């Protein structure tokens, strides 16, 4: 795989905060010759390397996945936006599971997905339990390289207003410098830094299942700044 000079990357969630940054990084990266964005509606720009595929995530076509190498899943919603817990699980669990399965069937070499710090199948917290179930499902697909990213609060300028996250972001900007020792895993991370880590780790990690902690993502960002 590493002998090839260019790869094809697929991305789901490119219209979101982290996905938007990651899409830009992929388009700029010389190792990727084609970027396929799976999206519900057209993105507001074009690029010679970008192939936009308008899809219904409830009815994905397996043939659309043939020829891909790396898959980056940045799908995610909130219970408030989804309207119910079941709708939230459809996006953050069922869609992700389907994308991982189709990637595995098509022979993708790597699958990267955003989870959450504290994710656990046995958690009493619905959000963290859903993320834990998602992680377990993705691991079962048997993709050569599986990378699960567990960020804390993701901060950045969103295209949509999320009042709770906005308030939390303000507090975290003040508290972040105090997050040391055991508290490091809860330090808020910029969406751009998370995207940097997803790209860097997907290319550098060997085959296997990798759980990328919030602390490791912050280290990746610092290394890029040097």
trRosetta pair geometry for C-beta under 8 A, 3 or more apart (Angstrom, degrees):
i j d omega theta_ij theta_ji phi_ij phi_ji
1 4 6.5 -51 -175 15 41 108
1 69 7.3 140 -154 -153 110 115
1 109 5.3 105 -128 -119 151 156
4 7 6.4 104 105 -70 127 77
5 31 7.4 -136 168 -132 46 61
6 30 8.0 -93 -98 154 85 57
6 31 6.4 172 -118 -178 46 39
6 32 6.5 92 -160 -150 78 12
6 33 3.4 42 175 -26 138 115
6 34 7.7 84 155 1 115 75
7 31 5.9 12 17 148 101 86
7 32 5.5 -47 68 -105 79 64
7 33 7.0 145 49 16 26 81
7 69 4.1 -93 -165 61 107 154
7 70 6.0 60 140 -3 136 105
8 32 7.2 103 -111 -153 19 82
8 33 6.9 -47 -76 63 64 81
8 34 4.5 -14 -116 72 87 106
8 35 7.7 -180 -160 -82 59 28
8 36 6.7 31 175 -10 102 107
8 67 5.8 22 46 137 162 85
8 68 5.1 -111 104 -123 111 50
8 69 5.2 124 53 7 67 94
8 70 7.6 179 93 30 46 73
9 26 5.2 -121 77 -153 152 133
9 32 5.0 -28 -4 -132 116 133
9 34 7.5 173 29 93 61 57
9 35 5.2 -13 69 -115 96 72
9 36 7.2 -170 95 27 46 72
9 68 7.4 72 -135 -157 13 93
9 69 6.8 -50 -75 64 52 89
9 70 4.5 -22 -113 72 82 103
9 71 7.5 163 -163 -88 62 27
9 72 6.4 18 180 -4 109 109
10 35 7.9 151 -95 -165 24 54
10 36 4.6 -25 -108 71 73 104
10 37 7.9 161 -160 -85 55 24
10 38 6.5 29 -175 -18 101 107
10 65 7.1 -21 -64 -129 163 76
10 68 4.8 -10 -25 -138 115 143
10 70 7.2 -174 27 93 66 53
10 71 4.7 -14 66 -113 106 75
10 72 7.0 -179 91 27 54 67
10 103 7.4 -151 56 -101 140 107
10 108 7.6 -76 23 -107 121 137
11 14 4.9 85 115 -66 119 103
11 19 6.2 142 166 -155 116 98
11 22 6.4 172 -134 110 140 116
11 23 5.8 -169 89 -87 164 85
11 26 6.7 -154 -42 1 137 163
11 35 6.7 -2 4 -174 113 98
11 36 7.3 161 21 83 65 54
11 37 5.4 -23 68 -110 95 67
11 38 7.1 -168 87 22 43 77
11 71 7.6 166 -81 -162 37 52
11 72 4.5 -11 -109 68 82 104
11 73 7.8 -175 -152 -78 50 28
11 74 6.7 8 -173 9 94 109
12 19 7.6 -83 107 -122 34 138
12 37 8.0 141 -89 -163 34 55
12 38 4.7 -22 -95 65 82 112
12 39 7.9 175 -137 -71 55 54
12 57 7.9 93 -154 -102 131 118
12 71 7.7 13 -1 -175 99 95
12 72 7.4 -174 27 94 62 58
12 73 5.1 0 55 -124 108 66
12 74 6.5 180 89 39 58 65
12 75 5.3 -19 124 -45 108 102
12 95 7.7 -167 157 150 149 113
12 99 5.8 -87 -5 -116 156 155
13 16 4.7 -25 177 15 89 125
13 18 7.4 10 131 73 121 89
13 19 3.8 -163 118 -65 80 149
13 73 6.6 78 8 -177 124 47
13 74 3.3 -148 90 85 130 79
13 75 4.3 -148 -61 -67 121 45
13 76 6.7 50 -130 10 144 74
14 19 4.4 -134 -103 154 25 113
14 20 6.4 98 175 -82 56 47
14 22 7.4 -114 -116 74 71 94
14 23 4.4 71 -146 -63 107 137
14 37 4.4 -44 6 -142 157 117
14 38 7.9 134 -2 51 108 49
14 39 6.0 -68 47 -74 105 116
14 43 6.4 -44 110 -82 120 135
14 74 7.0 105 -66 53 38 129
15 19 6.6 4 34 90 30 129
15 20 6.7 29 -157 -69 18 95
15 39 6.0 101 -26 -136 113 120
15 40 8.0 -73 13 36 146 87
15 41 7.7 43 -68 61 159 86
15 43 6.3 -153 -83 -102 90 87
15 159 7.8 -60 165 27 83 149
16 19 4.2 74 53 24 89 113
16 20 6.3 -147 83 -19 37 88
16 74 5.6 -162 59 132 126 112
16 75 7.7 150 -14 -115 148 28
16 76 6.7 100 -149 48 166 89
17 20 6.3 -59 -155 23 15 110
17 21 7.4 5 153 -7 53 104
17 154 6.6 140 98 133 136 122
17 156 5.1 140 -171 76 119 125
17 157 7.8 168 -129 77 103 40
17 158 5.2 -53 -76 -100 117 81
17 159 7.8 -160 -74 2 73 79
17 191 4.4 -110 143 -113 100 161
18 21 5.9 -59 -158 38 37 108
18 22 6.1 32 150 -17 71 111
18 74 5.0 -157 90 -149 101 124
18 114 6.5 95 84 -69 161 155
18 154 6.2 -53 -55 -168 116 148
18 156 7.8 142 -67 27 60 149
18 191 4.4 -134 -83 -159 66 97
18 194 5.2 -48 -128 90 122 125
18 195 5.3 176 -169 -62 75 94
18 198 7.8 94 168 -11 115 144
19 22 5.5 -57 -142 41 33 111
19 23 6.1 39 158 -26 67 103
19 72 7.7 149 -123 124 80 110
19 74 3.4 172 -72 88 96 149
19 195 7.8 172 -85 -101 13 115
20 23 5.8 -49 -147 30 28 112
20 24 6.8 27 154 -16 60 104
20 191 7.9 33 53 139 91 135
21 24 5.9 -59 -157 35 33 111
21 25 6.5 30 150 -17 67 106
21 156 7.8 -91 -39 -145 132 165
21 191 5.5 154 -1 128 140 94
21 192 4.6 -155 -140 -105 152 61
21 194 7.8 101 72 67 139 81
21 195 3.8 -166 103 3 110 164
21 196 7.9 -54 144 -35 122 69
22 25 5.6 -55 -149 37 36 112
22 26 6.2 37 154 -21 68 105
22 72 5.8 -158 154 152 145 152
22 74 6.2 180 29 -55 143 144
22 195 3.9 -143 -66 -144 75 107
22 198 5.8 -22 -112 72 126 136
22 199 6.5 173 -141 -49 84 103
23 26 5.7 -55 -148 35 31 112
23 27 6.4 30 155 -19 65 106
23 35 6.8 120 -150 165 76 146
23 37 6.4 26 -121 -93 127 123
23 43 7.9 -153 163 -127 166 161
23 50 7.9 47 -176 -111 108 118
24 27 5.8 -54 -147 35 30 111
24 28 6.4 21 156 -13 63 111
25 28 5.9 -66 -150 42 30 106
25 29 6.2 35 154 -35 67 109
25 195 5.8 160 0 145 139 111
25 196 6.8 -179 -101 -93 157 54
25 199 5.1 -109 128 -46 137 159
26 29 5.7 -52 -144 22 31 115
26 32 5.3 -29 -174 61 80 166
26 35 4.9 114 126 -105 123 133
26 72 7.5 -139 -65 10 139 151
26 199 6.8 -154 -71 -107 72 121
27 32 7.7 -79 -90 89 21 124
27 35 5.8 -73 -79 1 71 154
27 47 5.3 -18 -145 151 135 164
27 49 5.5 159 -137 67 75 125
27 50 6.4 -16 -103 -59 117 100
29 32 5.0 58 84 17 103 104
29 199 6.8 -166 -61 -168 150 133
31 203 6.9 98 72 -120 164 132
32 35 6.0 52 151 -65 130 89
32 49 6.9 90 120 178 91 140
32 70 7.8 -77 -100 40 114 128
33 49 6.5 -147 171 -132 34 107
34 49 5.9 -155 -110 -168 33 77
34 51 6.2 11 -173 -5 99 120
35 47 7.7 10 49 84 122 126
35 49 5.3 59 10 132 95 98
35 50 5.3 -28 72 -104 103 60
35 51 6.8 171 84 24 48 74
36 51 4.8 -27 -104 74 69 107
36 53 5.9 14 -174 -4 97 119
36 64 7.9 164 175 166 145 93
36 68 6.7 -85 31 -97 135 112
37 43 6.3 4 110 -23 159 135
37 50 6.4 0 -4 -161 115 97
37 51 7.2 169 20 81 69 51
37 52 5.2 -22 65 -111 104 64
37 53 6.9 172 81 27 50 72
38 53 5.4 -26 -104 74 60 105
38 55 4.9 -16 -164 16 93 139
38 57 7.8 101 148 -85 119 87
38 60 7.9 8 -155 -122 142 113
38 64 7.8 102 -99 135 111 137
38 99 7.9 -175 61 -116 159 119
39 42 7.1 114 98 -102 131 17
39 43 6.2 134 1 -45 176 89
39 52 6.2 -40 34 -158 120 94
39 53 7.2 130 26 72 69 53
39 54 6.4 -46 82 -106 73 53
39 55 7.0 110 52 26 26 85
40 54 7.0 40 -178 -155 19 76
40 55 7.1 -71 -87 67 46 59
40 56 7.6 69 -120 -99 80 45
40 57 7.4 -51 -76 -16 96 100
41 54 6.9 35 -107 -126 22 106
42 52 6.0 65 -131 151 71 156
42 54 6.8 -40 -62 -76 67 112
43 50 7.7 -83 58 171 139 144
43 52 5.9 -150 17 -105 99 133
46 50 6.3 -165 -163 68 51 124
46 52 8.0 -88 -112 -14 74 122
47 50 3.9 79 58 -2 95 116
53 64 6.1 123 -170 -163 158 133
55 60 6.0 26 -175 -110 129 76
55 61 7.6 -132 -128 13 106 88
55 64 7.3 178 -94 101 125 173
56 59 4.5 14 91 45 116 93
56 60 7.4 -148 80 -64 60 51
57 60 6.3 6 -140 -54 39 101
57 91 7.9 57 107 -117 157 66
57 95 4.8 2 170 -127 132 117
57 98 7.3 132 -179 72 82 141
60 64 7.0 -109 -179 45 83 127
60 98 6.2 141 20 147 136 123
60 99 7.5 157 -72 -86 172 64
60 102 6.1 -81 117 -55 137 162
61 64 4.6 89 81 -12 97 107
62 65 6.0 -57 -166 25 48 112
62 66 7.9 64 144 -39 68 88
62 102 5.5 -148 -116 -137 73 103
62 105 6.3 -46 -149 100 118 139
62 106 7.0 -176 -174 -64 80 101
63 66 6.0 -28 -165 -5 49 116
65 68 5.6 -65 -173 12 64 127
65 102 4.9 170 -37 151 162 103
65 103 6.3 -132 -162 -90 135 46
65 105 7.3 77 88 75 143 92
65 106 3.8 -131 122 -49 108 158
65 108 7.4 -70 176 -45 107 110
66 106 5.4 -139 -86 -144 44 110
67 106 7.7 -56 18 175 39 118
68 71 6.4 56 146 -66 137 88
68 103 6.9 -76 91 -131 133 81
68 106 6.0 44 41 121 100 136
68 108 5.2 -19 104 -95 100 99
69 108 6.3 116 -178 -145 14 70
69 109 5.2 -6 -170 19 72 110
69 110 7.2 22 146 28 69 89
70 108 6.8 129 -94 -169 13 106
70 109 6.6 -37 -73 63 62 92
70 110 4.8 -7 -120 66 77 107
70 111 7.9 174 -163 -79 52 33
70 112 7.3 9 -178 1 96 107
70 202 5.8 85 -149 160 129 134
71 99 6.7 172 172 159 141 104
71 100 7.7 175 96 -102 147 51
71 103 4.5 -74 -13 -113 156 143
71 108 5.2 2 -16 -166 108 163
71 110 7.0 -171 30 98 65 60
71 111 4.8 -5 64 -115 108 72
71 112 7.0 -178 94 28 58 66
72 112 5.0 -10 -115 66 66 108
72 113 8.0 168 -163 -76 42 44
72 198 6.1 86 -138 156 116 131
72 199 8.0 -9 -96 -78 143 67
72 202 7.2 -68 -85 -64 97 163
73 96 5.6 102 168 -129 151 88
73 99 5.6 134 -97 101 125 148
73 100 7.4 -47 -35 -60 152 84
73 111 7.1 18 -7 -176 112 87
73 112 6.7 -177 26 92 72 54
73 113 4.2 -4 65 -107 116 84
73 114 7.0 -139 101 13 75 74
74 114 5.8 52 -125 -2 55 126
75 91 5.9 -150 162 174 114 87
75 92 6.9 -170 119 -98 97 48
75 95 5.7 -113 152 103 168 128
75 96 6.0 -154 61 -72 126 88
75 99 7.6 156 -4 -5 136 152
76 91 7.1 121 -133 135 17 115
76 92 5.9 51 -124 -99 60 97
76 114 6.3 -55 -47 85 134 124
77 81 5.1 -128 -176 81 99 119
77 82 4.9 106 121 -57 136 100
77 87 7.9 -63 94 130 149 89
77 88 6.1 -143 84 -126 106 69
77 91 4.6 47 7 85 121 160
77 92 6.5 -124 35 -45 79 98
78 81 4.6 86 55 12 86 100
78 82 6.6 -161 86 -5 40 89
78 88 7.3 -47 147 -114 20 114
78 162 6.8 134 -21 -132 156 127
79 82 5.7 -59 -138 44 30 109
79 83 8.0 -118 171 43 53 17
79 84 7.2 -56 -165 145 82 9
79 85 6.1 -6 -131 -87 114 57
79 88 4.7 -32 -97 -63 65 146
79 126 7.7 54 -75 102 140 132
79 127 7.5 -100 -34 -79 114 99
80 83 7.9 34 170 -67 25 31
82 85 7.9 92 97 -94 131 12
82 87 3.8 171 168 107 101 105
82 88 4.1 171 49 -69 164 66
82 90 7.5 158 -154 43 126 98
82 91 6.3 -135 -101 9 123 128
83 87 5.1 30 57 39 90 156
84 87 4.7 93 56 9 83 101
84 88 6.9 -140 96 -7 44 87
85 88 5.4 -53 -149 35 34 116
85 89 6.4 34 154 -18 66 104
85 126 6.0 -70 -133 180 124 146
86 89 5.8 -53 -149 37 32 110
86 90 6.6 42 149 -29 62 99
87 90 5.4 -42 -151 22 37 118
87 91 7.1 27 155 -10 63 100
88 91 6.3 -64 -160 39 33 101
88 92 5.9 -8 163 14 72 117
88 127 8.0 -68 155 -104 144 73
88 130 6.9 -47 124 -125 104 172
89 92 6.3 -69 -123 57 29 88
89 93 4.6 -19 -168 26 72 126
89 94 6.4 71 137 -15 74 97
89 130 5.5 -131 -103 -130 83 124
90 93 7.2 -23 -68 54 7 83
90 94 4.8 -34 -145 38 45 128
90 95 6.5 59 149 -27 60 95
91 94 7.5 17 -20 49 13 85
91 95 5.3 -10 -144 14 37 132
91 96 8.0 58 150 -24 44 90
92 95 7.5 35 -23 42 12 100
92 96 6.5 -2 178 -11 32 126
92 130 5.6 58 102 142 124 125
92 131 6.9 -53 161 -80 122 66
92 134 6.2 -83 149 -64 75 146
93 96 6.2 -70 -146 39 14 107
93 97 6.2 14 160 -19 59 112
93 130 5.4 -105 -54 -170 118 91
93 133 5.7 6 -128 97 125 113
93 134 4.9 -125 -113 -76 66 93
93 137 7.2 99 -166 14 80 151
94 97 5.7 -55 -145 35 28 113
94 98 6.4 27 156 -19 63 106
95 98 5.7 -56 -150 36 31 112
95 99 6.3 30 154 -18 66 106
96 99 5.8 -55 -147 37 31 110
96 100 6.3 30 155 -17 65 107
96 113 6.0 85 -157 -143 121 139
96 134 5.2 28 81 -152 144 115
96 137 7.4 110 102 85 96 126
96 138 6.7 -49 146 -68 106 110
97 100 5.9 -57 -148 37 28 110
97 101 6.3 29 154 -20 64 109
97 134 6.9 -124 -54 -133 86 68
97 137 4.4 -45 -108 147 104 144
97 138 7.1 -119 -103 -64 56 65
98 101 5.7 -55 -147 36 30 112
98 102 6.3 24 158 -14 65 108
99 102 6.0 -56 -144 40 29 106
99 103 6.2 32 155 -21 63 109
100 103 5.6 -55 -147 36 30 114
100 104 6.4 31 154 -20 64 105
100 111 5.5 85 -124 -175 83 158
100 113 7.3 -35 -73 -50 114 140
100 137 6.9 134 58 125 146 89
100 138 4.6 -144 -107 -123 164 74
100 141 4.6 -145 146 -36 104 161
100 143 6.9 -108 -166 -24 87 131
101 104 5.8 -55 -151 35 30 111
101 105 6.4 28 153 -18 65 107
101 141 5.7 -136 -88 -117 50 117
102 105 5.6 -51 -143 38 34 113
102 106 6.2 26 158 -14 65 111
103 106 5.9 -63 -145 43 27 105
103 108 4.0 -36 -178 18 91 141
103 111 5.2 119 109 -88 154 118
103 141 7.3 48 70 156 93 149
103 143 6.2 3 113 -94 109 134
104 107 7.8 47 178 -65 29 24
104 108 6.9 -64 -71 39 30 93
104 111 7.6 -37 -57 -37 79 143
104 141 4.2 -152 -46 169 147 104
104 142 5.8 89 -147 65 132 79
104 143 5.0 -110 -92 -68 87 84
108 111 6.1 87 107 -61 133 87
108 143 6.1 -16 84 -138 94 119
109 143 7.6 97 155 -180 16 93
109 144 5.3 -38 -158 52 57 131
109 145 6.1 21 148 23 72 108
110 143 6.8 110 -132 152 18 120
110 144 6.8 -62 -70 74 55 91
110 145 4.0 -24 -105 78 85 112
110 146 7.5 -178 -153 -75 58 30
110 147 6.8 15 -173 -1 103 106
110 202 5.3 124 146 -163 148 95
111 138 6.6 -155 116 -167 132 108
111 141 7.2 12 24 79 162 141
111 143 4.6 64 2 86 116 170
111 145 7.3 161 22 92 58 63
111 146 5.4 -8 63 -116 95 70
111 147 7.2 -177 91 30 48 70
112 147 4.3 -11 -109 70 81 110
112 148 8.0 -172 -151 -74 52 28
112 149 6.9 37 -177 -19 93 109
112 198 5.2 123 154 -161 146 96
112 201 7.5 127 -115 86 129 102
112 202 4.9 -67 -51 -84 137 121
113 134 7.4 -140 143 147 144 115
113 135 8.0 -173 89 -99 127 62
113 138 5.8 -120 21 -110 151 162
113 147 7.4 157 22 89 59 63
113 148 5.9 -16 67 -114 90 65
113 149 7.0 -165 93 23 40 83
114 149 5.1 -36 -111 70 57 109
114 151 6.8 -21 -155 12 100 111
114 194 7.2 43 -111 170 119 131
114 198 7.7 -48 -68 -85 89 131
115 119 4.7 -46 162 -33 118 161
115 131 4.7 115 -165 -175 85 110
115 134 6.5 180 -111 85 96 118
115 135 5.4 27 -104 -69 147 108
115 148 5.2 19 -8 -179 129 98
115 149 6.3 161 24 74 75 47
115 150 5.1 -27 79 -92 102 70
116 119 4.9 122 63 -56 77 99
116 127 7.1 -4 43 142 168 101
116 128 6.3 -114 88 -109 127 70
116 131 4.7 -68 26 -128 105 172
116 150 6.0 15 112 -149 14 71
116 151 6.8 -50 -121 63 48 60
116 152 8.0 77 -163 -112 72 26
117 150 4.9 107 -77 156 50 97
117 151 6.5 -81 -26 114 93 21
117 152 4.9 -4 7 -82 141 64
117 185 5.6 149 -145 160 137 97
117 186 6.7 -169 110 -93 160 56
117 213 7.6 64 -105 -156 93 71
117 214 5.2 -15 -72 -32 125 126
118 123 6.9 83 154 -103 89 145
118 125 7.6 15 139 51 124 142
118 128 5.0 -60 122 -126 98 133
118 150 7.8 153 16 -172 45 117
119 123 7.4 -104 -163 -17 29 142
119 128 5.4 -158 -110 -161 41 73
119 131 3.7 -98 -121 112 113 113
119 132 4.6 168 165 -67 78 68
119 134 7.7 -70 -162 52 136 97
119 135 5.8 113 133 -20 137 136
119 150 6.2 -127 10 -121 113 110
120 123 4.2 117 68 -40 97 96
120 128 5.9 13 33 149 75 106
120 129 6.8 -36 85 -98 61 53
120 132 4.3 -11 118 -91 10 144
121 129 6.4 58 -156 -152 27 71
121 132 4.0 -147 -51 134 46 121
121 133 5.6 102 -114 -70 84 61
121 135 7.9 -119 -51 58 89 101
121 136 5.7 30 -68 -28 128 140
122 129 7.3 -135 71 -114 7 94
122 132 7.2 -101 13 139 47 165
123 128 3.9 -63 113 102 169 112
123 129 4.4 -145 65 -64 91 74
123 132 6.0 154 5 -13 108 142
124 129 7.4 151 8 -49 1 122
125 128 4.2 54 81 23 113 109
125 129 6.3 174 82 -15 54 87
126 129 5.8 -59 -143 38 26 111
126 130 6.3 28 158 -22 64 105
127 130 5.9 -56 -153 32 27 110
127 131 6.6 23 152 -14 62 107
128 131 5.6 -52 -147 38 35 112
128 132 6.3 40 151 -23 65 105
129 132 5.5 -53 -148 35 33 115
129 133 6.4 35 153 -19 65 103
130 133 5.8 -53 -149 36 32 111
130 134 6.4 36 150 -21 63 105
131 134 5.5 -51 -149 34 34 116
131 135 6.5 38 152 -22 64 102
132 135 5.7 -49 -150 31 32 113
132 136 6.6 31 153 -17 64 104
133 136 5.8 -54 -150 36 33 111
133 137 6.3 33 153 -20 65 108
134 137 5.7 -59 -150 36 30 112
134 138 6.3 28 156 -18 67 107
135 138 5.9 -57 -148 36 29 109
135 139 6.4 31 155 -20 65 107
135 148 5.4 58 -128 -139 100 153
136 139 5.8 -55 -150 34 30 114
136 140 6.6 32 153 -24 63 106
137 140 5.8 -56 -155 29 32 113
137 141 7.4 44 149 -36 60 95
138 141 6.0 -42 -165 5 39 117
138 143 7.9 -40 176 18 78 120
138 146 6.1 149 142 -159 100 127
138 148 6.7 140 84 -83 142 110
139 146 6.1 150 -106 119 55 162
139 148 7.8 -33 -62 -41 92 135
139 209 5.7 32 -127 -122 97 143
141 146 7.4 136 59 -91 101 132
143 146 5.1 114 70 -68 104 92
144 207 4.8 -64 169 -133 89 109
145 202 7.4 120 126 -152 130 65
145 205 6.3 139 -159 98 121 104
145 206 7.4 -155 -106 132 112 31
145 207 5.1 -102 -71 -121 84 51
145 208 6.7 14 -118 38 63 41
145 210 7.5 0 -170 4 80 111
146 208 7.6 -93 38 124 76 34
146 209 4.7 -10 67 -113 109 72
146 210 7.0 172 90 26 57 67
147 198 7.4 145 113 -141 135 67
147 201 5.7 141 -145 120 149 116
147 202 5.8 -120 16 -89 154 74
147 205 6.3 134 -85 43 118 155
147 210 4.8 -12 -112 67 71 107
147 212 6.1 25 -174 -18 95 119
148 209 7.5 11 -1 -174 107 87
148 210 7.0 178 27 91 68 55
148 211 5.2 -21 70 -112 104 63
148 212 6.8 179 84 20 46 77
149 194 6.6 112 158 -162 146 95
149 197 6.7 123 -125 108 130 118
149 198 6.1 -58 -48 -86 151 89
149 201 7.9 145 -83 54 104 149
149 212 4.7 -22 -107 67 65 116
149 217 6.6 77 -156 -76 106 128
150 211 6.4 15 -12 -178 123 90
150 212 6.6 171 18 81 75 57
150 213 5.8 -26 64 -121 110 42
150 214 6.1 -80 105 -41 77 77
151 154 5.5 57 120 -69 146 92
151 189 5.0 -107 -151 44 113 134
151 194 5.4 -23 -75 -106 146 126
151 214 5.4 102 -136 -104 40 89
151 217 6.2 -30 -94 32 87 167
152 185 6.7 139 -61 147 115 52
152 186 4.9 122 -120 -156 143 36
152 187 6.0 143 31 65 151 34
152 188 5.7 -108 99 -94 112 37
152 189 6.1 121 48 -4 83 94
152 214 4.8 48 -20 -123 89 152
153 165 7.3 166 -160 -144 108 85
153 168 5.8 -142 -136 135 153 124
153 169 6.9 -162 147 -85 130 65
153 172 5.7 -140 71 -67 141 163
153 188 4.3 -36 74 -113 100 92
153 189 7.4 155 80 25 51 64
154 188 7.5 171 -86 -165 12 81
154 189 6.1 -31 -109 74 59 82
154 190 7.7 54 -162 179 65 14
154 191 5.2 69 176 -80 106 78
154 194 6.1 -27 -122 -19 111 153
155 165 7.9 177 -105 170 66 98
155 169 4.5 129 -123 -129 112 108
155 172 6.5 -156 -57 81 140 135
155 173 7.5 153 -165 -63 167 90
155 188 5.0 43 -17 165 122 124
155 189 7.1 164 22 80 84 30
155 190 5.8 -54 73 -102 84 51
155 191 6.9 -135 78 -24 34 80
156 190 5.7 95 -69 -161 98 72
156 191 3.8 -59 -9 11 150 115
156 192 6.7 135 -102 -17 134 82
158 161 7.3 159 86 -83 114 23
158 162 6.3 26 55 5 162 103
158 165 7.7 54 -9 95 145 139
161 166 7.0 -19 -162 -38 77 136
162 165 4.0 26 106 27 117 117
162 166 6.2 158 83 -24 62 85
163 166 5.6 -57 -147 32 29 113
163 167 6.5 25 159 -16 65 104
164 167 6.0 -57 -153 35 30 107
164 168 6.3 25 153 -15 65 110
165 168 5.5 -56 -144 42 34 112
165 169 6.0 42 154 -28 67 104
166 169 5.7 -51 -148 30 28 114
166 170 6.8 31 153 -20 61 101
167 170 5.9 -53 -157 30 33 111
167 171 6.8 27 150 -13 65 105
168 171 5.8 -58 -153 39 35 110
168 172 6.0 32 153 -20 70 110
168 188 7.9 155 139 -91 93 132
169 172 5.7 -57 -142 38 30 110
169 173 6.4 38 157 -27 64 101
169 188 6.8 131 -126 -156 61 159
170 173 6.0 -49 -152 25 29 112
170 174 7.2 21 151 -10 58 104
171 174 6.0 -65 -164 38 36 107
171 175 6.0 15 151 -6 73 118
172 175 5.5 -63 -133 50 36 103
172 176 5.6 60 163 -51 71 92
172 187 7.8 126 -168 -163 105 46
172 188 3.7 71 160 -22 143 140
173 176 6.1 -23 -137 0 23 118
173 188 7.4 -54 -61 58 51 145
174 177 8.0 -68 169 24 32 96
175 178 5.3 -71 -165 45 58 111
175 179 6.3 69 141 -43 84 97
176 179 5.6 -47 -153 11 37 118
176 187 5.4 83 -140 -154 78 92
176 188 5.7 -78 -86 39 111 93
178 183 7.4 -24 122 103 72 153
179 183 4.4 -130 -149 124 68 106
179 184 5.7 123 146 -99 93 39
179 186 6.1 -140 -139 76 128 81
179 187 3.9 163 105 -82 154 95
180 183 6.2 32 48 55 31 104
180 184 6.3 21 -142 -63 24 90
181 184 6.6 178 70 -21 22 95
182 185 7.4 -39 174 13 50 102
183 186 5.5 -61 -171 41 66 108
183 187 7.1 91 134 -51 78 83
184 187 5.6 -28 -160 -11 46 119
184 214 7.3 172 135 98 71 104
184 215 5.0 50 131 -94 119 107
184 218 7.6 -118 -179 33 100 151
185 213 6.4 -63 -121 -179 98 111
185 214 4.9 115 -155 50 56 121
185 215 5.8 -51 -87 -35 66 98
186 214 7.3 96 -59 86 16 164
187 214 6.5 158 53 145 78 123
187 215 7.9 85 33 -88 116 63
187 218 6.5 22 87 -68 131 148
189 193 5.3 -119 -178 79 94 123
189 194 5.4 104 125 -56 124 96
189 214 6.2 -150 -35 -154 131 91
189 217 5.7 15 -134 110 157 129
189 218 6.3 -123 -106 -72 107 84
189 221 7.8 179 -153 -24 100 147
190 193 4.3 92 63 3 89 104
190 194 7.0 -155 94 -5 48 83
190 221 7.6 111 48 -121 105 155
191 194 5.6 -52 -149 36 36 114
191 195 6.3 37 152 -20 66 105
192 195 5.7 -53 -148 36 31 113
192 196 6.4 39 150 -23 63 103
193 196 5.5 -47 -148 32 34 116
193 197 6.5 34 152 -18 64 105
193 217 6.3 100 137 155 98 97
193 218 6.9 23 162 -106 141 48
193 220 7.4 134 -178 83 83 93
193 221 3.9 -14 -142 -86 107 139
194 197 5.7 -57 -152 36 31 112
194 198 6.5 35 150 -23 65 104
194 217 5.9 5 -107 -169 60 139
195 198 5.6 -49 -147 31 34 114
195 199 6.6 28 157 -13 65 105
196 199 6.2 -63 -154 39 28 105
196 200 6.0 19 157 -13 67 115
196 220 6.1 169 115 127 99 110
196 221 5.7 104 74 -96 141 73
196 224 5.5 -71 -177 -26 141 165
197 200 5.8 -57 -136 43 29 108
197 201 5.7 18 170 -10 67 114
197 212 6.5 153 156 161 121 145
197 216 7.3 116 -151 118 132 81
197 217 4.1 -45 -71 -134 170 80
197 220 4.1 119 -104 71 86 153
197 221 6.8 -49 -53 -46 98 79
198 201 6.5 -60 -136 43 19 101
198 202 6.1 20 163 -22 58 114
199 202 6.1 -61 -146 34 23 110
199 203 6.7 10 161 -9 60 112
200 203 6.3 -74 -159 40 26 103
200 204 6.0 -5 162 1 67 121
200 220 5.4 166 69 -163 147 124
200 224 7.3 -121 -64 -67 146 115
201 204 6.0 -70 -130 49 30 97
201 205 5.2 27 178 -25 74 115
201 210 7.0 -158 169 116 121 148
201 212 5.7 -2 -146 -91 175 144
201 220 6.8 -65 -45 -99 98 150
202 205 6.9 -36 -114 28 17 105
205 208 7.5 -111 157 56 106 92
205 210 5.2 -56 -163 -37 155 162
212 216 5.2 -121 -165 83 74 131
212 217 6.1 89 149 -58 108 89
213 216 4.7 99 56 6 78 101
213 217 7.1 -137 99 -6 45 85
214 217 5.7 -53 -152 33 34 113
214 218 6.7 34 152 -18 65 103
215 218 5.8 -55 -154 34 33 110
215 219 6.6 34 149 -20 65 105
216 219 5.5 -52 -150 34 36 114
216 220 6.5 43 151 -24 66 100
217 220 5.6 -47 -151 29 34 115
217 221 6.8 36 151 -19 63 102
218 221 5.7 -53 -155 33 35 113
218 222 6.6 35 150 -19 66 104
219 222 5.6 -54 -149 36 35 112
219 223 6.4 38 152 -21 66 104
220 223 5.7 -55 -152 34 31 113
220 224 6.6 31 151 -19 64 105
221 224 5.7 -56 -153 34 33 112
221 225 6.6 34 150 -23 65 105
222 225 5.6 -54 -152 31 35 114
222 226 7.0 43 150 -32 64 97
223 226 5.9 -45 -157 16 36 114
